[in-house]
Amino acid sequence: MATLFDPVKLGAMSLANRIVMAPMTRSRAGEGDVPNALMTEYYRQRASAGLIVTEGTQPSATGKGYCRTPGLHNAAQAAGWRAVTDAVHDAGGRIVVQLMHCGRIASRLNKHPDAETIAPSAVQARGKIFADGAGQVEMDMPRALETHEIAGIVEEYAQSARLALAAGFDGVELHCASGYLPMQFLSTGTNRRTDLYGGSVANRIRFTVEVLEALSGAIGADRVGFRICPGNPFNDIHDDDPAETYAALLQAAAPLGVAYLHLIRLNVPQVDGVAVAAANWRGKLILNESIDFAEAQQIVGDGRADAVSFGRPYIGNPDLVRRFREGAALAPFELKGLYAAGPEGYTDYPALTEG
């Protein structure tokens, strides 16, 4: 029977344990969305995880939504990430970059002046987004992509994946949850297209499948993962039949042979995401969301998932693997430090004292 502390292989990636650090936006990138020394230290501290999935990282200037999030679409950003990956690898860890195109979840105040906000359809998201110097602002009205433009967006993802390998990452994870661009294509509420990317479920999954194919072609399917959360209403997203949508997506993605599926389980009446994955996915599975150590051990031991990812516990516990192994108490974290600039609430959480 497997435990969280046993090694596991996800595609081309050999993990020392099955404890995964989940992606979490922390808003510390420097000028030009370049990863900096502060981020390098943050990830280095947490390198005992079997796998680190970075915070959401925009594959293009257009893909940026939030302030101070890192990018991976130019040489300076790749160089910044190289310092991060070197630090994690030197500490014995593995790390993949999560590619996050925010689509309509964005404000022009957070973007380069030349970068527009695009989406499958011109449907503005309800709600507000934070912008430095302006506070909470309305999200942009997006421009609907023309059919001929979509191939270019897919290629932006592929080029970012190539840069990821050049920057030393072990792989990439495609963010298909939280109401961002792939989920906007998947969902009936945000996809009102009448071309081959809209309407039927086969058309609505097309964009996400094409991105997964492009990523696999760019760096190898065994270095690609993807993250979903069926039924999640976050960021004003709605789908009429998420069980049908995600069953179709998983069936289409399965033959690609990607390294893993990262599933956020969510208790919603519309769909049981765990059941959808169990019925339609035979590849490696990372399970996430509100799972403590005891339940995680059961999940891995029972074979319901190959690994479990932890988000919030990793904020205040850079040595989470050791704390789990020794049965030590978990430290809390301060909400005020989640998205603020600087080291406070970011790199100043101590590890356990030796002895």
Secondary structure, 3 states (H helix, E strand, C coil): CCCCCCCEEECCEEECCCEEECCCCCCCCCHHHCCCHHHHHHHHHCCCCCEEEEEEEECCCCCCCCCCCCECCCHHHHHHHHHHHHHHHHCCCCEEEEECCCCCCCCHHHCCCCCCCEECCCCCCCCEEEECCCEEEECCCCEECCHHHHHHHHHHHHHHHHHHHHCCCCEEEEECCCCCHHHHHHCCCCCCCCCCCCCCHHHHCHHHHHHHHHHHHHHCHHHEEEEECCCCCCCCCCCCCHHHHHHHHHHHHHHHCCCEEEEECCCECCECHHHHHHHHCCCCEEEECCCCHHHHHHHHHCCCCCEEEECHHHHHCCCHHHHHHHCCCCCCCCHHHCCCCCCCCCCCCCCCCCC
